Amino acid sequence: MNGRQRFLLALVLATLTGYISLSYEILWVRLYSFVSGSRAWAFGALLGSYLIGLALGSLWSLRFQGSGKGQEEIRALSGFVGLANGLGFLVVPLVSWLVVWIPYGWTFPVVVLAASLLGAALPLICHFAIPPDEKAGARLSYLYLGNILGSGAGSLITGFVLMDNFSLGTISVFLACLGFLLVLGLDFFSGKRGRLLCLRAGVLVVGIIVVMISGSFLFKGLYERLQLKKDYCWGTEFEMVVESRFGVITIDEDQKIYGGGMYDGTLSVDLYPGSWMIRPYFLGAVHESPKKVLEIGLSGGTWAKILANHPGVEELTVVEINGAYRERVIPQVEATRSILKNPKITIVTDDGRRWLRRHRDRKFDAIILNSTYHFREHATNLLSREFMQLVRDHLEPGGIFLFNATGSSRVAKTAAEVFPHAILLLNNVLVSNAPLDFDKDRWRRILQDYHYEDGPLFREDEQGEIEEIVSMLDHIGDREADGSRRILTRAQIIEDGEGLEVVTDDNLGHEFN
C-alpha cells in the first residue's frame, strides 16, 4: 500500500471514528436524560464526563507514540480500538444495572473510561498515518475534517434517523458492528496479509455475531431498570415502551404513562371525590361557556378527551412537542384513541411557546397547560413570567389559564403576579384577567351532562359523588380541608411565595437550583 492509499484509508477510519464516538455520546445523552428524569444538570455532567474522557484518551495515546515500531504499534492500536468499542457498547446496559444498586450520579466514571478509550483512536490514527514532513499540517487538517464530518453524520443519521426508528439496544449493536469494521480497517492498515488477516477477520466476525446475539439479553428490561432503579424487580416489564427521536415513553401495568422516565398521568377519565383528575374537569366550575380551548401538552390524551367532551366546547387545539404520543402511543391506548377521530380536536406537533408566537391572532376561552415537573430541563420555557404574559395575550375577555405548578410556590407566585385573579387548585394554578366566576349549580349540571362514547361520566345512582365534588367550592381558602378540597386564594399564594423570586427566562426557574 503506497502513501496515498494509506492516507485515504486513514481518512476513512478517522471519519468512522468520529461517527461512532459521537453516536455513542448521543446514546449516552438519552441514557442519562431518562435515568435522571430529564434533570437539567444531567446533560452537563454527561458532556463533561465525555469531554474529560476524550482529553484523557488523547493524553494516554502519547505512550503509544514515538517508539519507532510503526506496524507493531498499529496492530496494538487495532486491539485497543476493539476494546474501546466493546466498552462503548456495554455502557448503556452496564449503567442500567448499576443504578439498581447505586445512585446514577456515581456511574459517570464508566462514561469517562469508555470515552477515554474512544478518544485515543483519532490521535493515534493521525500519528501513524501522517509522516513528519512539510505536508504534515495539511494532512492533519484533512483527517480532522474527516473526523468532524463523521461526527456531524452521527448527529444527523443517528440522532434523527436511527433514534426515530430503532431502539437504543439495536443502535448500540449497530455501532458495535461498525466498530469491529474499524478494527478490521486498522488491521489492514497495519500491513497484515494472508492467513493472519483472515484469522483476525474471522475473530471479528465471531465478535459481531456475539454482539448481535447478546444484544437482546443485555438490553432486555433496560428502561424498567433505568426508571424504577432500586424498586426494580427481576422480570418487571412495561406494557409499552416507545422510543423516538423525541424521547422515550413508557406505560406500566397500572396504566400510568411516563415521558422521559417521569410520571405524565393516568390513562383514565374516571372522576370520583378526592381524585386529582378533578383539575381538567374544574373548567366547568369557573367558565360559563368555554367554546375554544387550547391545550399545551398532549401526553396520553386523557386531558384532551376530557376537555373535548366538555359540554359546550366546540373546538380544542392541542399542541404537543413530542409527536410520538399522537403517532405511536395513543393509537394503541384504548382509553384515549377516540380523540384521533374526534372532529373537535386538532393536534399539532410543535413547541407550545413557538406555536403561540406564530399564531398571535388566535384567542381562546381557556388555555390548559398540562405541564411537567418544574425542576426538569426546559421547564422554565413554559413556567416563566414571559411565557405567562404570552398566554395572557391569547385569552379572550374572561378567559382562564390553568397549568400545573407541581408544588412550586415560586411558580405559583409568578402566575399570581402576572394575573390579577388566581387560585391554587391542588397543585394547579388557575388564573385570569377577570374575576373568577365560581358556580356550583353550573358545575353540577356540566358534570351531569358529561358523556363519553361508552356512556355518561356519572350514572343516576352516583349523584351523591357529584355533590361531594362540587362542594369543593365551599372550601376556597380553607387550609384545614383535606387534599381533595384544597383551593387557595391569590392572597394565600402570594403569602406562600413571600421572599421567593419569580421565574423568568433569565433565571431558569428551578432547573439549576
VEXDREN-2710 file (C-alpha; in Angstrom, 1 decimal):
% VEXDREN-2710
k/r/px/py/pz
1/MET/0.0/0.0/0.0
2/ASN/1.5/3.3/-1.1
3/GLY/1.5/6.5/0.9
4/ARG/-1.6/7.9/-0.8
5/GLN/-3.6/4.8/-0.3
6/ARG/-2.6/4.7/3.4
7/PHE/-3.7/8.3/3.9
8/LEU/-7.1/7.7/2.2
9/LEU/-7.7/4.7/4.4
10/ALA/-6.7/6.7/7.4
11/LEU/-9.2/9.4/6.3
12/VAL/-12.0/6.8/6.1
13/LEU/-11.0/5.5/9.6
14/ALA/-10.9/9.0/11.1
15/THR/-14.4/9.7/9.7
16/LEU/-15.7/6.4/11.0
17/THR/-14.2/7.1/14.4
18/GLY/-15.9/10.4/14.6
19/TYR/-19.3/8.9/13.6
20/ILE/-19.0/6.1/16.2
21/SER/-17.8/8.3/19.0
22/LEU/-20.5/11.0/18.5
23/SER/-23.2/8.4/18.1
24/TYR/-22.3/6.8/21.4
25/GLU/-22.4/10.2/23.0
26/ILE/-26.0/10.6/21.7
27/LEU/-27.0/7.3/23.2
28/TRP/-25.4/8.2/26.5
29/VAL/-27.3/11.5/26.5
30/ARG/-30.5/9.6/26.1
31/LEU/-29.4/7.2/28.8
32/TYR/-28.7/9.9/31.4
33/SER/-31.7/12.1/30.4
34/PHE/-34.0/9.1/31.0
35/VAL/-32.5/7.8/34.2
36/SER/-32.4/11.4/35.7
37/GLY/-35.9/12.3/34.7
38/SER/-34.5/14.9/32.4
39/ARG/-32.7/16.9/35.1
40/ALA/-31.0/19.9/33.5
41/TRP/-27.6/19.2/35.2
42/ALA/-27.5/15.6/33.8
43/PHE/-26.7/16.7/30.3
44/GLY/-23.9/18.9/31.5
45/ALA/-22.5/16.1/33.7
46/LEU/-22.6/13.7/30.8
47/LEU/-21.0/16.1/28.4
48/GLY/-18.3/17.0/30.9
49/SER/-17.6/13.3/31.5
50/TYR/-17.4/12.6/27.8
51/LEU/-15.0/15.5/27.2
52/ILE/-12.8/14.6/30.1
53/GLY/-12.6/11.1/28.7
54/LEU/-11.6/12.3/25.3
55/ALA/-8.9/14.5/26.8
56/LEU/-7.6/11.6/28.9
57/GLY/-7.6/9.4/25.8
58/SER/-5.6/11.9/23.8
59/LEU/-3.1/12.2/26.6
60/TRP/-3.0/8.4/27.0
61/SER/-2.2/8.0/23.3
62/LEU/1.2/9.6/23.8
63/ARG/2.5/6.4/25.3
64/PHE/2.0/4.6/22.0
65/GLN/3.8/7.2/20.0
66/GLY/7.4/7.7/19.1
67/SER/8.9/4.3/19.8
68/GLY/9.6/3.6/16.1
69/LYS/7.7/0.3/16.0
70/GLY/5.2/1.6/13.5
71/GLN/3.5/-1.6/12.2
72/GLU/3.5/-3.3/15.7
73/GLU/2.0/-0.2/17.2
74/ILE/-0.8/-0.1/14.7
75/ARG/-1.5/-3.8/15.3
76/ALA/-1.7/-2.9/19.0
77/LEU/-3.9/0.0/18.2
78/SER/-6.5/-2.2/16.4
79/GLY/-6.8/-4.3/19.6
80/PHE/-7.0/-1.1/21.6
81/VAL/-9.9/0.2/19.4
82/GLY/-11.6/-3.1/19.7
83/LEU/-11.5/-2.8/23.5
84/ALA/-12.8/0.7/23.3
85/ASN/-15.6/-0.4/21.0
86/GLY/-16.6/-3.2/23.3
87/LEU/-16.7/-0.9/26.4
88/GLY/-18.7/1.7/24.5
89/PHE/-21.3/-1.0/23.6
90/LEU/-21.6/-2.1/27.2
91/VAL/-22.0/1.4/28.8
92/VAL/-25.8/1.5/28.4
93/PRO/-26.7/-2.0/29.8
94/LEU/-24.0/-1.7/32.5
95/VAL/-25.3/1.6/33.8
96/SER/-28.9/0.3/33.7
97/TRP/-27.8/-2.4/36.2
98/LEU/-25.6/-0.2/38.3
99/VAL/-28.5/2.3/39.0
100/VAL/-30.4/-0.6/40.6
101/TRP/-27.8/-0.6/43.3
102/ILE/-26.2/2.9/43.4
103/PRO/-27.2/6.5/42.6
104/TYR/-26.9/7.2/38.9
105/GLY/-24.5/10.1/39.6
106/TRP/-21.9/7.6/40.6
107/THR/-21.9/5.9/37.2
108/PHE/-20.3/8.7/35.2
109/PRO/-16.8/7.2/35.6
110/VAL/-18.0/4.5/33.3
111/VAL/-18.6/7.1/30.6
112/VAL/-15.2/8.7/31.3
113/LEU/-13.4/5.3/30.8
114/ALA/-15.3/4.5/27.6
115/ALA/-14.8/8.0/26.2
116/SER/-11.1/7.9/27.0
117/LEU/-10.6/4.7/25.0
118/LEU/-12.6/6.1/22.1
119/GLY/-10.8/9.4/22.4
120/ALA/-7.4/7.8/21.9
121/ALA/-8.2/6.4/18.5
122/LEU/-8.1/9.7/16.4
123/PRO/-4.7/11.0/17.6
124/LEU/-3.2/7.5/17.1
125/ILE/-4.6/7.3/13.6
126/CYS/-3.1/10.7/12.9
127/HIS/0.2/9.7/14.4
128/PHE/0.6/6.6/12.3
129/ALA/-0.9/8.0/9.0
130/ILE/1.0/11.3/8.8
131/PRO/4.7/11.3/8.1
132/PRO/6.7/14.1/9.7
133/ASP/7.3/16.2/6.5
134/GLU/6.3/19.6/5.2
135/LYS/2.7/18.4/4.4
136/ALA/2.0/17.1/8.0
137/GLY/-0.1/20.1/8.9
138/ALA/-2.3/19.8/5.8
139/ARG/-2.7/16.1/6.2
140/LEU/-3.7/16.6/9.9
141/SER/-6.3/19.1/8.9
142/TYR/-7.8/16.6/6.4
143/LEU/-8.0/13.9/8.9
144/TYR/-9.5/16.3/11.5
145/LEU/-12.1/17.4/8.9
146/GLY/-13.0/13.8/8.2
147/ASN/-13.5/13.2/11.9
148/ILE/-15.7/16.3/12.2
149/LEU/-17.8/15.2/9.2
150/GLY/-18.2/11.8/10.8
151/SER/-19.3/13.5/14.0
152/GLY/-21.8/15.6/12.0
153/ALA/-23.1/12.4/10.3
154/GLY/-23.5/10.9/13.8
155/SER/-25.8/13.8/14.8
156/LEU/-27.8/13.6/11.6
157/ILE/-28.0/9.9/10.9
158/THR/-28.1/8.5/14.5
159/GLY/-29.9/11.4/16.1
160/PHE/-32.6/12.0/13.6
161/VAL/-32.9/8.7/11.6
162/LEU/-31.8/5.8/13.8
163/MET/-33.1/7.2/17.1
164/ASP/-36.5/7.7/15.4
165/ASN/-36.8/4.2/14.0
166/PHE/-34.8/1.8/16.2
167/SER/-34.3/1.0/19.9
168/LEU/-31.3/2.0/22.0
169/GLY/-30.3/-1.6/22.0
170/THR/-30.5/-2.0/18.3
171/ILE/-28.4/1.1/17.7
172/SER/-25.8/0.0/20.2
173/VAL/-25.4/-3.3/18.3
174/PHE/-25.1/-1.4/15.0
175/LEU/-22.4/0.8/16.4
176/ALA/-20.5/-2.1/17.9
177/CYS/-20.6/-3.8/14.4
178/LEU/-19.2/-0.6/12.9
179/GLY/-16.5/-0.6/15.5
180/PHE/-15.5/-4.1/14.5
181/LEU/-15.2/-2.9/10.9
182/LEU/-13.0/-0.1/12.1
183/VAL/-10.8/-2.6/13.8
184/LEU/-10.6/-4.6/10.6
185/GLY/-9.6/-1.5/8.7
186/LEU/-6.8/-0.8/11.2
187/ASP/-5.6/-4.4/10.8
188/PHE/-5.5/-3.9/7.0
189/PHE/-3.7/-0.5/7.6
190/SER/-1.1/-2.2/9.7
191/GLY/0.1/-4.4/6.9
192/LYS/-1.5/-7.7/7.9
193/ARG/-1.9/-10.0/5.0
194/GLY/-2.8/-13.6/4.2
195/ARG/-3.7/-16.1/6.9
196/LEU/-3.1/-13.6/9.7
197/LEU/-5.6/-11.1/8.3
198/CYS/-8.1/-13.8/7.6
199/LEU/-7.8/-15.2/11.1
200/ARG/-8.3/-11.7/12.6
201/ALA/-11.3/-11.1/10.3
202/GLY/-12.8/-14.4/11.4
203/VAL/-12.4/-13.4/15.1
204/LEU/-14.1/-10.1/14.3
205/VAL/-17.0/-11.9/12.6
206/VAL/-17.4/-14.1/15.6
207/GLY/-17.4/-10.9/17.7
208/ILE/-20.1/-9.3/15.6
209/ILE/-22.3/-12.5/15.9
210/VAL/-21.8/-12.5/19.7
211/VAL/-22.8/-8.8/20.0
212/MET/-25.9/-9.4/17.9
213/ILE/-27.0/-12.4/19.9
214/SER/-26.2/-10.9/23.3
215/GLY/-27.9/-7.6/22.5
216/SER/-31.4/-9.0/23.0
217/PHE/-30.4/-10.2/26.5
218/LEU/-28.3/-7.2/27.6
219/PHE/-30.9/-4.7/26.8
220/LYS/-34.0/-6.6/28.0
221/GLY/-35.6/-4.6/30.8
222/LEU/-33.4/-1.6/30.1
223/TYR/-36.0/1.1/30.7
224/GLU/-37.6/-0.7/33.5
225/ARG/-34.3/-0.7/35.4
226/LEU/-33.5/2.9/34.5
227/GLN/-36.9/4.2/35.6
228/LEU/-37.6/2.0/38.7
229/LYS/-34.0/1.9/39.9
230/LYS/-33.8/0.4/43.4
231/ASP/-37.5/-0.6/43.1
232/TYR/-36.8/-2.8/40.1
233/CYS/-37.7/-6.4/40.4
234/TRP/-36.4/-9.1/38.2
235/GLY/-38.8/-9.8/35.3
236/THR/-40.7/-6.5/35.5
237/GLU/-41.9/-5.4/32.1
238/PHE/-43.7/-2.2/31.0
239/GLU/-46.8/-2.7/28.9
240/MET/-45.5/-0.3/26.3
241/VAL/-42.1/1.3/25.5
242/VAL/-42.0/3.8/22.6
243/GLU/-38.6/5.2/21.5
244/SER/-38.3/8.0/19.0
245/ARG/-36.0/11.0/18.4
246/PHE/-38.3/12.9/20.7
247/GLY/-37.6/10.7/23.7
248/VAL/-38.9/7.6/25.5
249/ILE/-42.5/7.0/26.6
250/THR/-43.4/4.1/28.9
251/ILE/-46.7/2.8/30.2
252/ASP/-46.8/0.5/33.2
253/GLU/-49.3/-2.3/34.2
254/ASP/-51.3/0.3/36.2
255/GLN/-51.9/2.3/33.0
256/LYS/-49.7/5.1/34.2
257/ILE/-47.8/6.9/31.5
258/TYR/-44.3/8.3/31.8
259/GLY/-42.4/10.6/29.5
260/GLY/-38.6/10.5/29.7
261/GLY/-38.8/8.5/32.9
262/MET/-41.1/10.9/34.7
263/TYR/-44.8/10.5/35.6
264/ASP/-47.1/12.0/33.0
265/GLY/-50.5/10.9/34.2
266/THR/-53.0/8.0/34.3
267/LEU/-54.8/6.8/31.2
268/SER/-58.3/7.1/32.6
269/VAL/-61.0/9.8/32.6
270/ASP/-62.8/8.5/35.7
271/LEU/-63.7/11.1/38.3
272/TYR/-64.5/10.5/41.9
273/PRO/-64.3/12.5/45.1
274/GLY/-60.7/13.1/46.2
275/SER/-59.4/12.3/42.7
276/TRP/-56.7/14.6/41.3
277/MET/-58.4/14.1/37.9
278/ILE/-60.7/17.0/39.1
279/ARG/-58.3/19.5/37.6
280/PRO/-59.4/19.4/33.9
281/TYR/-63.0/18.9/34.9
282/PHE/-62.7/22.1/37.0
283/LEU/-63.1/24.2/33.8
284/GLY/-66.9/23.9/34.3
285/ALA/-66.7/25.5/37.7
286/VAL/-65.1/28.7/36.6
287/HIS/-66.2/29.4/33.0
288/GLU/-69.7/29.7/31.8
289/SER/-69.2/28.6/28.2
290/PRO/-65.6/27.8/27.0
291/LYS/-66.1/27.3/23.3
292/LYS/-62.5/27.5/22.1
293/VAL/-59.9/25.7/24.2
294/LEU/-56.1/25.3/23.7
295/GLU/-54.2/22.5/25.4
296/ILE/-50.4/22.6/25.5
297/GLY/-49.1/19.1/26.3
298/LEU/-51.0/16.0/24.9
299/SER/-49.2/13.1/26.7
300/GLY/-51.5/10.1/26.6
301/GLY/-54.5/12.1/25.6
302/THR/-56.5/11.9/28.8
303/TRP/-57.0/15.6/29.4
304/ALA/-57.7/16.2/25.7
305/LYS/-60.5/13.6/25.9
306/ILE/-61.9/15.3/29.0
307/LEU/-61.8/18.8/27.5
308/ALA/-63.2/17.8/24.1
309/ASN/-66.2/16.2/25.8
310/HIS/-66.9/19.2/28.0
311/PRO/-70.5/20.3/27.2
312/GLY/-70.2/23.5/25.2
313/VAL/-66.6/23.1/23.9
314/GLU/-66.7/23.4/20.1
315/GLU/-63.0/23.4/19.3
316/LEU/-59.9/22.0/21.0
317/THR/-56.5/22.7/19.7
318/VAL/-53.7/20.6/21.2
319/VAL/-50.0/21.4/20.8
320/GLU/-47.5/18.7/21.7
321/ILE/-43.8/18.8/21.1
322/ASN/-43.4/15.0/21.2
323/GLY/-45.0/13.7/18.0
324/ALA/-44.7/10.1/19.2
325/TYR/-47.6/10.5/21.6
326/ARG/-50.0/11.0/18.7
327/GLU/-48.3/8.8/16.2
328/ARG/-47.3/5.8/18.2
329/VAL/-48.8/5.8/21.7
330/ILE/-52.4/7.0/21.6
331/PRO/-53.4/4.7/18.6
332/GLN/-52.6/1.7/21.0
333/VAL/-54.4/3.1/24.0
334/GLU/-58.0/2.0/24.2
335/ALA/-58.9/4.7/26.7
336/THR/-57.9/7.7/24.6
337/ARG/-57.6/6.6/20.9
338/SER/-61.0/8.1/20.1
339/ILE/-59.5/11.6/20.3
340/LEU/-57.7/10.9/17.0
341/LYS/-61.1/10.8/15.2
342/ASN/-62.9/13.5/17.2
343/PRO/-63.7/16.3/14.8
344/LYS/-63.5/18.9/17.5
345/ILE/-59.8/18.2/18.1
346/THR/-56.8/19.5/16.1
347/ILE/-53.4/18.1/17.2
348/VAL/-50.3/20.0/16.2
349/THR/-46.7/18.8/16.7
350/ASP/-44.8/21.9/17.8
351/ASP/-43.3/23.7/20.8
352/GLY/-46.1/25.3/22.7
353/ARG/-44.4/28.6/23.1
354/ARG/-43.3/28.8/19.5
355/TRP/-46.8/28.0/18.3
356/LEU/-48.3/30.8/20.4
357/ARG/-45.8/33.3/18.9
358/ARG/-46.6/32.2/15.4
359/HIS/-50.3/32.5/16.0
360/ARG/-50.7/35.8/17.7
361/ASP/-54.2/36.3/16.2
362/ARG/-55.6/33.1/17.9
363/LYS/-57.7/33.7/21.1
364/PHE/-59.1/31.1/23.4
365/ASP/-61.7/31.0/26.2
366/ALA/-59.4/28.6/28.1
367/ILE/-55.7/27.6/27.8
368/ILE/-54.8/24.4/29.6
369/LEU/-51.1/23.7/30.1
370/ASN/-50.6/20.0/31.1
371/SER/-47.0/20.9/32.1
372/THR/-44.4/18.6/33.6
373/TYR/-42.4/18.9/36.8
374/HIS/-41.0/22.4/37.4
375/PHE/-37.4/21.1/38.0
376/ARG/-36.9/19.3/34.7
377/GLU/-34.8/20.8/31.9
378/HIS/-36.6/23.3/29.7
379/ALA/-39.5/23.6/32.2
380/THR/-38.9/27.3/32.5
381/ASN/-39.9/27.7/28.9
382/LEU/-43.5/27.1/30.0
383/LEU/-43.4/28.4/33.5
384/SER/-41.7/31.8/33.2
385/ARG/-43.2/35.2/33.6
386/GLU/-42.6/35.9/29.9
387/PHE/-44.5/32.8/28.9
388/MET/-47.4/33.7/31.1
389/GLN/-47.5/37.1/29.6
390/LEU/-47.6/35.5/26.1
391/VAL/-50.5/33.3/27.3
392/ARG/-52.4/36.3/28.6
393/ASP/-52.3/37.9/25.2
394/HIS/-54.1/34.8/23.8
395/LEU/-57.0/34.8/26.2
396/GLU/-60.5/36.1/25.3
397/PRO/-62.0/38.5/27.8
398/GLY/-62.9/36.4/30.9
399/GLY/-60.6/33.6/29.6
400/ILE/-58.8/31.4/32.1
401/PHE/-55.3/29.8/32.1
402/LEU/-54.8/26.5/34.1
403/PHE/-51.4/24.9/34.5
404/ASN/-49.5/22.5/36.7
405/ALA/-47.1/24.2/39.2
406/THR/-46.2/20.7/40.5
407/GLY/-45.8/22.0/44.1
408/SER/-43.6/25.0/43.4
409/SER/-44.7/28.1/45.4
410/ARG/-42.3/30.1/43.3
411/VAL/-44.1/29.2/40.1
412/ALA/-47.5/29.9/41.6
413/LYS/-46.3/33.3/42.8
414/THR/-45.1/34.1/39.3
415/ALA/-48.6/33.4/37.9
416/ALA/-50.2/35.5/40.6
417/GLU/-48.0/38.5/39.8
418/VAL/-48.9/38.3/36.1
419/PHE/-52.6/37.8/36.5
420/PRO/-54.8/39.8/38.9
421/HIS/-57.1/36.9/39.7
422/ALA/-55.8/33.4/40.8
423/ILE/-56.4/30.3/42.8
424/LEU/-54.3/27.2/43.6
425/LEU/-56.3/24.0/42.8
426/LEU/-54.4/21.2/44.4
427/ASN/-51.1/21.6/42.5
428/ASN/-52.5/23.5/39.6
429/VAL/-52.7/27.3/39.3
430/LEU/-55.8/28.8/37.7
431/VAL/-55.6/32.5/36.7
432/SER/-57.5/35.1/34.7
433/ASN/-57.6/38.8/33.9
434/ALA/-61.2/38.8/35.1
435/PRO/-62.7/37.8/38.4
436/LEU/-63.2/34.1/38.6
437/ASP/-66.8/33.1/38.5
438/PHE/-67.4/30.1/40.7
439/ASP/-70.8/28.5/40.1
440/LYS/-71.8/25.2/41.9
441/ASP/-75.1/24.8/40.0
442/ARG/-73.4/25.2/36.6
443/TRP/-70.6/22.8/37.5
444/ARG/-73.1/20.3/38.8
445/ARG/-75.1/20.5/35.6
446/ILE/-72.0/20.1/33.5
447/LEU/-70.8/17.1/35.3
448/GLN/-74.2/15.5/35.0
449/ASP/-74.1/16.2/31.2
450/TYR/-70.6/14.7/30.7
451/HIS/-70.8/11.8/28.2
452/TYR/-68.2/9.6/26.5
453/GLU/-68.5/7.0/23.8
454/ASP/-69.1/4.3/26.4
455/GLY/-71.7/6.2/28.4
456/PRO/-72.1/9.0/30.9
457/LEU/-69.4/10.1/33.3
458/PHE/-71.8/9.6/36.3
459/ARG/-74.7/7.2/36.5
460/GLU/-78.0/8.2/38.0
461/ASP/-77.1/6.5/41.3
462/GLU/-73.9/8.4/41.6
463/GLN/-75.3/11.9/42.1
464/GLY/-74.0/11.9/45.6
465/GLU/-70.5/11.8/44.3
466/ILE/-71.2/14.8/42.2
467/GLU/-72.4/16.7/45.2
468/GLU/-69.3/15.8/47.1
469/ILE/-67.1/17.0/44.2
470/VAL/-68.8/20.4/43.7
471/SER/-68.7/21.0/47.5
472/MET/-65.0/21.9/46.9
473/LEU/-66.2/25.4/46.1
474/ASP/-67.4/25.8/49.7
475/HIS/-63.8/25.4/50.9
476/ILE/-61.9/28.1/49.0
477/GLY/-59.1/29.3/51.2
478/ASP/-59.7/26.5/53.7
479/ARG/-56.2/25.2/54.6
480/GLU/-57.7/22.7/57.1
481/ALA/-59.7/20.8/54.5
482/ASP/-58.3/17.6/53.1
483/GLY/-56.3/17.4/49.9
484/SER/-59.3/16.8/47.7
485/ARG/-60.8/20.2/48.7
486/ARG/-57.6/22.4/48.9
487/ILE/-58.2/25.6/47.0
488/LEU/-56.1/28.6/48.0
489/THR/-56.7/32.2/47.2
490/ARG/-54.4/34.6/45.4
491/ALA/-53.5/36.2/48.6
492/GLN/-52.5/32.9/50.1
493/ILE/-50.5/32.1/47.0
494/ILE/-48.5/35.3/47.4
495/GLU/-48.1/34.7/51.1
496/ASP/-46.7/31.2/50.5
497/GLY/-44.3/32.7/47.9
498/GLU/-43.1/35.6/50.1
499/GLY/-39.3/36.1/49.6
500/LEU/-39.2/33.9/46.5
501/GLU/-38.0/35.2/43.2
502/VAL/-40.4/35.0/40.3
503/VAL/-39.4/32.6/37.5
504/THR/-38.1/34.4/34.4
505/ASP/-36.5/33.3/31.1
506/ASP/-33.2/34.6/32.5
507/ASN/-33.0/32.9/35.9
508/LEU/-34.2/29.4/34.5
509/GLY/-36.5/28.9/37.5
510/HIS/-35.7/25.7/39.4
511/GLU/-33.7/24.0/36.6
512/PHE/-30.3/24.5/38.2
513/ASN/-31.4/25.5/41.7
END
